[in-house]
Amino acid sequence: MKTDVESDTQARVSADGLAAAAKKASKKGLPPVHLWNPPYCGELDMRIARDGTWFYLGTPIGRKRLVKLFSSILRKDGDAYYLVTPVEKVGITVDDAPFVAVDFEVEGSRHDQVVRFLTHVDDVVAAGATNPIRVARDPETGEPSPYVMVRAGLEALIDRKSFYRLVDIGSHAIQDGERWFGVWSGGVFFPIIPSAEL
């Protein structure tokens, strides 16, 4: 049976190995994690909190460069999240969405506008048909949680200040026979709330 020290050492070596593999694989942009099918190697004590903070062994990872490396090898299979390299796949915990959209820029206006989001790990994503915006509402409180798709099933929670700014550029449109308030981007209307509820 392994001692706590041995388990922690093994986990640390695995995290270090993942970081090294991510660094090597990301030299030419995002690694092709969708093409890799390595063996599952268990769970790693790594968690992404709702505010986008990454924790390893219960301690926040303070180096943004390391967080960006790990985020580049993140993959979602079903409802589970993994860090994937060509030789190993380890499960991690994600409290809500793995990314947080912390800002955005708008080009154009109304139907022709494009909203480009910036995540906390410096991904830039233009909302549109491939990268939709969705708003989930808490069934009890009605509190909205807005998201934008970043890549391959990985979403970013849109932070509160950015969501308020989105509302400022919103407009009304008919969606499935009902009038909604929402936002246009990339030629697509993304509903936020039924107009009747405003």
ZAZA-339227 format. One line per 3 residues: number of its first residue (from 1); their letters; for each residue z, x, y of N, C-alpha, C. Coordinates in Angstrom, 1 decimal. Atoms other than C-alpha are relative to their C-alpha. Example, Ala and Ser with C-alpha at 12.3 -4.5 7.8 and 13.67 -1.06 7.14 Angstrom:
REM ZAZA-339227
1> as> 0.0,0.9,-1.2,7.8,12.3,-4.5,0.0,0.9,1.2; 0.0,-0.9,-1.1,7.1,13.7,-1.1,0.8,-0.8,1.1
REM end
This chain:
REM ZAZA-339227
1> mkt> 0.0,0.8,-1.2,0.0,0.0,0.0,0.0,0.9,1.2; 0.1,-0.8,-1.2,-0.9,1.3,3.5,1.1,-0.2,0.9; -1.0,0.1,-1.1,1.7,2.0,6.1,-0.6,-0.5,1.2
4> dve> 0.5,0.4,-1.3,1.4,0.6,9.6,-0.7,1.1,0.7; 0.6,-1.1,-0.6,0.6,4.1,10.8,-1.4,0.2,-0.6; 1.3,-0.2,0.7,-2.2,4.4,8.2,-1.0,-1.0,0.5
7> sdt> 0.9,1.1,-0.4,-3.6,1.0,9.1,-0.5,0.2,1.4; 0.4,-0.2,-1.4,-3.5,1.8,12.9,-1.0,1.1,0.1; 0.9,-1.1,-0.1,-5.2,5.1,12.3,-1.4,-0.4,-0.5
10> qar> 1.3,0.5,0.5,-7.9,3.5,10.2,-0.7,-0.9,1.0; 0.6,0.9,-1.0,-8.4,0.8,12.8,-0.6,0.8,1.2; 0.4,-0.9,-1.1,-8.6,3.5,15.6,-1.2,0.7,-0.3
13> vsa> 1.2,-0.7,0.4,-11.1,5.5,13.7,-1.2,-0.9,0.0; 1.1,1.0,0.1,-13.2,2.4,13.1,-0.4,-0.4,1.4; 0.4,0.3,-1.4,-13.1,1.5,16.9,-0.7,1.2,0.6
16> dgl> 0.6,-1.2,-0.5,-13.9,5.1,17.8,-1.4,0.1,-0.6; 1.3,0.0,0.7,-16.8,5.0,15.2,-0.9,-1.0,0.6; 0.9,1.1,-0.6,-18.1,1.7,16.6,-0.4,0.4,1.4
19> aaa> 0.4,-0.5,-1.4,-18.0,3.2,20.2,-1.1,1.0,-0.1; 1.0,-1.0,0.2,-19.9,6.2,19.0,-1.4,-0.5,-0.4; 1.3,0.6,0.4,-22.5,4.1,17.2,-0.6,-0.8,1.1
22> akk> 0.6,0.8,-1.1,-22.9,1.8,20.2,-0.6,0.9,1.0; 0.5,-1.0,-1.0,-23.4,4.8,22.5,-1.4,0.5,-0.5; 1.3,-0.5,0.6,-26.1,6.2,20.2,-1.1,-1.0,0.0
25> ask> 1.0,1.0,0.1,-27.8,2.9,19.7,-0.5,-0.6,1.3; 0.4,0.7,-1.2,-27.9,1.8,23.3,-0.7,1.0,1.0; 0.6,-1.0,-0.9,-29.7,4.9,24.7,-1.3,-0.6,0.6
28> kgl> 1.2,0.6,-0.4,-32.9,2.8,25.0,0.1,-1.5,0.3; -0.3,1.4,-0.3,-31.4,-0.5,26.2,0.9,-0.6,-1.0; -0.9,0.7,0.9,-29.6,-3.1,24.2,-0.4,0.3,-1.5
31> ppv> 0.3,-0.3,1.4,-29.3,-2.2,20.5,-0.5,-1.3,-0.7; 0.6,1.2,0.7,-31.3,-4.6,18.1,1.0,-0.5,-1.1; -1.0,0.4,1.0,-28.1,-6.0,16.5,-0.5,-1.1,-0.9
34> hlw> 0.6,1.1,0.8,-30.1,-9.0,15.3,-0.8,0.4,-1.2; 0.8,-0.5,1.1,-32.1,-6.8,13.0,0.9,0.7,-1.0; -0.8,-0.7,0.9,-29.1,-5.1,11.4,0.8,-0.9,-0.9
37> npp> -0.7,0.8,1.0,-27.5,-6.4,8.2,0.9,0.9,-0.8; -0.9,-0.9,0.7,-24.7,-4.0,7.4,1.1,-0.8,-0.8; -1.0,0.7,0.7,-21.8,-4.8,5.0,1.2,-0.4,1.0
40> ycg> -1.2,0.4,-0.7,-18.8,-6.7,6.4,1.2,0.9,-0.4; -1.1,-1.0,0.3,-15.9,-4.3,6.8,1.4,-0.5,0.4; -1.3,0.5,-0.3,-13.1,-6.7,7.7,0.2,-0.3,1.5
43> eld> -0.3,0.3,-1.4,-11.4,-7.6,11.0,0.6,1.2,0.7; -0.6,-1.0,-0.8,-10.6,-5.3,13.8,0.9,-0.7,1.0; -1.0,0.6,-1.0,-7.6,-6.0,16.1,-0.5,0.2,1.4
46> mri> 0.6,-0.1,-1.3,-9.8,-6.5,19.1,-0.2,-1.5,0.4; 0.1,1.4,-0.5,-9.8,-9.7,21.3,-0.6,0.0,1.4; 0.5,0.2,-1.4,-11.7,-10.9,24.3,0.6,-1.2,0.5
49> ard> -0.7,1.1,-0.6,-9.6,-13.1,26.5,-0.9,-0.8,0.8; 0.8,1.0,-0.7,-10.9,-16.1,28.4,-0.5,0.6,1.4; 0.4,-0.6,-1.2,-11.0,-14.0,31.6,-0.9,1.2,-0.1
52> gtw> 1.0,-1.1,0.2,-13.3,-11.4,30.0,0.7,1.3,-0.3; -0.8,-1.2,0.3,-10.5,-8.8,29.4,-0.1,0.3,-1.5; 0.0,-0.5,1.4,-11.0,-6.8,26.1,1.3,0.6,-0.3
55> fyl> -1.2,-0.6,0.5,-7.9,-5.9,24.2,-0.2,0.7,-1.4; 0.1,-0.7,1.3,-7.6,-3.4,21.4,1.5,0.4,-0.4; -1.3,-0.2,0.5,-4.4,-3.3,19.3,1.0,-0.6,1.0
58> gtp> -0.9,0.7,-0.9,-2.8,-5.7,21.9,0.0,0.6,1.4; 0.0,-0.7,-1.3,-3.6,-3.3,24.9,-1.3,-0.2,0.6; 1.3,0.2,-0.7,-6.2,-4.0,27.5,-0.8,1.3,0.0
61> igr> 0.9,-1.1,-0.1,-9.2,-1.7,27.4,-0.4,0.2,1.4; 0.2,-0.2,-1.4,-9.3,-0.3,30.9,-1.2,0.6,0.4; 1.2,-0.7,-0.4,-12.5,1.7,30.8,-1.2,-1.0,-0.1
64> krl> 1.1,1.0,0.0,-15.4,-0.6,31.8,-1.1,0.6,-0.8; 1.1,-0.5,0.7,-17.9,1.8,30.3,0.2,-0.2,-1.5; -0.3,0.3,1.4,-16.2,1.4,26.9,-0.2,-1.5,-0.4
67> vkl> 0.1,1.5,0.2,-16.1,-2.4,27.2,-1.5,-0.3,0.0; 1.5,0.2,0.0,-19.9,-2.3,28.1,-0.6,0.4,-1.3; 0.5,-0.5,1.3,-20.6,-0.3,25.0,0.3,-1.0,-1.1
70> fss> -0.4,1.0,1.0,-18.7,-2.7,22.8,-0.8,-1.3,0.1; 0.7,1.3,-0.2,-20.4,-5.7,24.4,-1.4,0.1,-0.4; 1.4,-0.2,0.3,-23.8,-4.2,23.7,-0.2,-0.2,-1.5
73> ilr> 0.2,0.1,1.5,-23.2,-4.4,19.9,0.7,-1.3,-0.5; -0.6,1.3,0.3,-21.6,-7.9,20.0,-1.0,-1.0,-0.6; 0.9,1.0,0.6,-23.2,-10.6,17.8,0.8,-1.2,-0.4
76> kdg> -0.7,1.2,0.5,-22.3,-14.2,17.0,-0.8,-0.5,-1.2; 0.6,0.6,1.2,-23.0,-15.5,13.5,0.8,-1.2,-0.3; -0.7,1.3,0.1,-22.1,-19.2,13.2,1.0,-0.1,1.2
79> day> -1.1,0.1,-1.1,-18.8,-19.6,15.1,0.8,1.3,0.1; -0.8,-1.3,0.1,-17.6,-16.0,14.4,-0.7,1.1,0.8; 0.5,-1.1,-0.8,-18.0,-12.9,16.6,0.2,1.3,-0.8
82> ylv> -0.1,-1.3,0.6,-18.7,-9.4,15.3,-0.5,1.1,0.9; 0.6,-1.2,-0.5,-19.3,-5.9,16.4,-0.8,0.6,-1.1; 0.9,-0.3,1.1,-22.3,-4.7,14.5,-0.7,1.4,0.3
85> tpv> 0.8,-1.3,0.0,-23.8,-1.2,13.9,-0.9,0.0,-1.2; 0.8,0.0,1.2,-26.4,-0.2,11.4,0.7,0.1,-1.3; -0.7,-0.3,1.2,-23.7,0.7,8.9,1.3,-0.9,-0.2
88> ekv> -1.2,0.8,0.1,-20.8,-1.7,9.6,0.0,-1.2,0.9; -0.1,1.3,-0.8,-19.9,-5.2,10.8,1.5,-0.4,-0.1; -1.5,0.3,0.0,-16.3,-6.0,11.9,0.2,-1.2,0.9
91> git> -0.3,1.2,-0.8,-14.9,-9.3,13.1,1.0,0.3,1.1; -0.9,0.0,-1.1,-13.2,-9.7,16.4,0.3,-1.4,0.5; -0.4,1.3,-0.5,-11.5,-12.6,18.2,-0.5,-0.2,1.4
94> vdd> 0.4,0.4,-1.3,-13.0,-14.3,21.2,0.7,-1.3,0.4; -0.7,1.2,-0.3,-10.8,-16.8,23.0,-0.8,-1.1,0.5; 0.9,1.1,-0.6,-13.6,-18.7,24.8,-1.4,0.5,-0.1
97> apf> 1.4,-0.6,0.0,-16.9,-17.0,25.7,0.2,1.5,0.1; -0.2,-1.5,0.0,-17.4,-13.2,25.3,-0.3,0.6,1.4; 0.3,-0.5,-1.4,-18.7,-12.8,28.9,0.5,-0.9,1.0
100> vav> -0.4,0.8,-1.2,-17.7,-14.0,32.3,-1.1,0.3,1.1; 1.0,-0.1,-1.1,-20.4,-14.7,35.0,0.9,0.1,1.3; -0.9,-0.2,-1.1,-18.7,-13.3,38.1,-0.7,-0.2,1.4
103> dfe> 0.7,0.2,-1.3,-21.5,-13.8,40.7,-1.4,-0.5,-0.4; 1.4,0.4,0.2,-25.1,-15.1,41.1,-0.7,0.1,1.3; 0.9,0.0,-1.2,-28.1,-14.8,43.5,-1.0,-1.1,-0.3
106> veg> 1.0,1.1,0.1,-30.6,-17.6,44.2,-1.3,0.5,0.7; 1.3,-0.1,-0.7,-34.3,-17.2,44.9,-0.7,-1.3,0.0; 0.7,1.3,-0.1,-36.3,-20.1,46.1,1.0,-1.1,0.3
109> srh> -0.8,1.1,-0.3,-35.0,-23.6,46.6,-0.4,-1.2,-0.9; 0.2,1.2,0.8,-34.6,-26.9,44.7,-0.7,0.2,-1.3; 0.7,-0.1,1.3,-37.1,-27.3,41.8,-0.5,1.4,-0.3
112> dqv> 0.6,-1.3,0.2,-38.5,-23.8,42.4,1.0,1.1,0.0; -1.0,-1.1,-0.1,-35.2,-21.9,42.6,0.3,0.6,-1.4; -0.4,-0.7,1.2,-34.1,-19.3,40.1,1.4,0.6,0.3
115> vrf> -1.3,-0.4,-0.2,-30.4,-18.6,39.7,0.2,1.2,-1.0; -0.2,-1.2,0.9,-29.6,-15.0,38.4,1.5,0.3,0.1; -1.4,-0.2,0.2,-26.1,-14.5,37.1,0.3,1.5,-0.3
118> lth> -0.5,-1.3,0.3,-24.2,-11.2,37.0,1.3,-0.1,-0.8; -1.2,0.1,0.8,-21.6,-10.8,34.2,0.9,1.2,0.4; -1.1,-1.0,-0.3,-18.4,-8.7,34.3,-0.4,1.3,-0.7
121> vdd> 0.4,-1.3,0.6,-20.2,-6.1,32.1,-1.4,0.3,0.5; 1.3,-0.4,-0.7,-23.3,-5.9,34.4,-1.2,-0.5,-0.6; 1.3,0.7,0.5,-25.7,-8.1,32.4,-0.5,-0.9,1.1
124> vva> 0.6,0.9,-1.0,-28.1,-9.9,34.7,-0.9,-1.0,-0.8; 0.7,1.0,0.8,-29.5,-13.2,33.3,-0.5,-1.1,1.0; 0.6,1.1,-0.8,-31.8,-15.7,35.0,0.1,-1.3,-0.8
127> aga> -0.1,1.3,0.7,-30.9,-19.3,34.0,-1.3,-0.7,-0.1; 1.3,0.7,0.2,-33.8,-21.3,32.6,0.0,-0.5,-1.4; 0.1,0.6,1.3,-35.1,-22.7,29.3,0.6,0.9,-1.1
130> tnp> -0.6,-0.9,1.0,-34.1,-19.6,27.3,1.5,0.3,0.2; -1.4,-0.3,-0.3,-30.8,-19.1,29.1,0.6,-1.2,0.8; -0.4,1.2,-0.7,-29.5,-22.6,29.8,1.4,0.1,0.5
133> irv> -1.3,0.2,-0.5,-26.5,-23.6,31.8,0.5,-1.3,-0.7; -0.6,1.3,0.5,-24.1,-26.1,30.2,1.4,-0.1,0.5; -1.4,0.3,-0.5,-20.9,-27.7,31.3,0.7,-0.9,-1.0
136> ard> -0.8,0.7,0.9,-18.3,-28.7,28.8,1.2,-0.6,0.8; -1.1,0.6,-0.7,-15.6,-31.1,29.9,1.2,-0.2,-0.9; -1.2,0.2,0.8,-12.0,-31.2,28.6,0.1,-1.5,-0.2
139> pet> -0.1,1.5,0.3,-11.7,-34.6,26.8,1.2,-0.6,0.6; -1.2,0.6,-0.5,-8.2,-35.1,28.1,0.1,0.1,1.5; -0.1,-0.2,-1.5,-8.3,-33.7,31.7,-1.3,-0.3,0.7
142> gep> 1.3,0.1,-0.7,-12.0,-33.9,32.4,-0.4,1.2,0.7; 0.2,-1.3,-0.6,-11.8,-30.3,33.7,-1.3,0.6,-0.5; 1.3,-0.6,0.5,-15.3,-28.7,33.6,0.2,1.5,-0.3
145> spy> 0.2,-1.4,0.4,-16.0,-25.4,31.9,-1.5,0.3,0.0; 1.4,-0.3,0.0,-19.4,-24.1,32.9,-0.4,1.3,-0.7; 0.5,-1.2,0.7,-21.4,-21.6,30.8,-1.4,0.3,0.3
148> vmv> 1.4,-0.3,0.0,-24.7,-19.8,30.9,-0.2,0.9,-1.2; 0.4,-0.8,1.1,-26.4,-18.3,27.9,-0.4,1.4,0.4; 0.3,-1.4,-0.4,-26.6,-14.5,28.1,-1.1,0.5,-0.9
151> rag> 1.0,-0.5,1.1,-28.4,-13.6,24.8,0.5,-0.5,-1.3; -0.2,0.3,1.4,-28.6,-14.7,21.2,1.3,-0.7,-0.3; -1.2,0.8,0.3,-25.8,-17.3,21.2,1.2,0.5,0.7
154> lea> -1.2,-0.6,-0.7,-23.5,-15.2,23.4,0.0,-0.6,1.5; -0.1,0.6,-1.3,-22.4,-17.2,26.5,0.9,0.7,1.0; -0.9,-0.5,-1.1,-20.7,-16.3,29.8,0.6,-1.2,0.6
157> lid> -0.7,1.1,-0.8,-18.1,-18.6,31.3,-0.2,0.3,1.4; 0.3,-0.2,-1.4,-19.1,-19.1,34.9,1.4,-0.1,0.7; -1.3,0.1,-0.6,-16.0,-18.2,37.0,0.0,-1.1,1.1
160> rks> -0.3,1.2,-0.9,-14.5,-20.8,39.4,-0.8,0.2,1.3; 0.7,-0.2,-1.3,-15.9,-19.3,42.7,-1.5,-0.2,-0.2; 1.5,0.1,0.2,-19.4,-19.1,41.2,-0.4,-1.4,-0.3
163> fyr> 0.3,1.4,0.3,-19.2,-22.6,39.9,0.0,-0.9,1.3; 0.0,0.7,-1.2,-18.2,-23.9,43.3,-1.2,0.2,0.8; 1.3,-0.3,-0.7,-21.2,-22.1,44.8,-1.2,-0.7,-0.6
166> lvd> 1.0,0.8,0.6,-23.4,-23.7,42.2,-0.1,-1.4,0.4; -0.1,1.4,-0.5,-22.2,-27.1,43.2,-0.6,-0.1,1.4; 0.5,0.0,-1.4,-23.1,-26.2,46.8,-1.6,-0.1,0.0
169> igs> 1.5,0.0,0.0,-26.8,-25.7,45.8,-0.5,-1.1,-1.0; 0.4,1.0,1.0,-26.8,-28.7,43.4,-0.8,-1.2,0.7; 0.7,1.2,-0.5,-28.9,-31.9,43.7,0.0,-1.0,-1.1
172> hai> 0.0,1.1,1.0,-29.4,-35.2,41.9,-1.4,-0.1,-0.6; 1.3,0.2,0.7,-32.1,-35.8,39.3,0.3,-1.0,-1.2; -0.1,0.9,1.1,-32.8,-38.3,36.5,-0.1,0.8,-1.3
175> qdg> -0.1,-0.8,1.2,-31.8,-36.9,33.1,0.2,-1.1,-1.1; -0.1,1.0,1.1,-32.4,-39.1,29.9,0.3,-1.4,0.6; -0.2,1.3,-0.6,-32.6,-42.2,32.1,1.2,-0.2,0.8
178> erw> -1.2,0.1,-0.8,-29.4,-41.5,34.0,-0.1,0.9,1.1; 0.0,-0.8,-1.2,-28.9,-40.1,37.5,1.2,1.0,-0.2; -1.0,-1.1,0.1,-27.0,-36.7,37.3,-0.1,0.9,1.2
181> fgv> -0.1,-1.0,-0.9,-25.8,-34.2,39.7,0.0,1.3,-0.8; 0.1,-1.2,0.8,-26.8,-30.7,38.6,-0.7,1.1,0.9; 0.6,-1.1,-0.7,-28.6,-27.5,39.5,-1.3,0.4,-0.7
184> wsg> 1.3,-0.4,0.6,-32.2,-26.4,39.0,-0.1,1.5,-0.1; 0.3,-1.5,0.1,-33.2,-22.9,37.8,-1.1,0.2,-1.0; 1.1,-0.3,0.9,-36.4,-21.6,36.2,-0.7,-1.2,-0.4
187> gvf> 0.8,1.2,0.3,-38.0,-25.0,36.4,0.7,-1.0,-0.9; -0.8,0.9,0.8,-35.2,-26.7,34.4,1.2,-0.5,0.8; -1.1,0.7,-0.6,-32.6,-29.2,35.6,1.2,0.1,-0.9
190> fpi> -1.2,-0.1,0.8,-29.1,-28.5,34.3,1.0,-1.0,0.5; -1.0,1.0,-0.5,-26.8,-31.5,34.6,1.4,0.5,-0.1; -1.4,-0.4,-0.1,-23.2,-31.0,35.7,0.9,-1.2,-0.2
193> ips> -0.8,1.2,0.1,-21.8,-34.5,36.1,-0.8,-1.2,0.4; 0.8,1.2,-0.4,-23.2,-38.1,36.2,0.3,-0.3,1.5; -0.1,0.3,-1.4,-23.9,-39.0,39.8,1.0,-1.1,0.3
196> ael> -1.0,1.2,-0.2,-21.8,-42.2,39.4,1.4,0.5,0.1; -1.4,-0.4,0.1,-18.7,-40.1,38.8,0.3,0.9,1.2; -0.3,-0.8,-1.2,-19.0,-38.1,42.1,0.7,-0.9,1.1
REM end
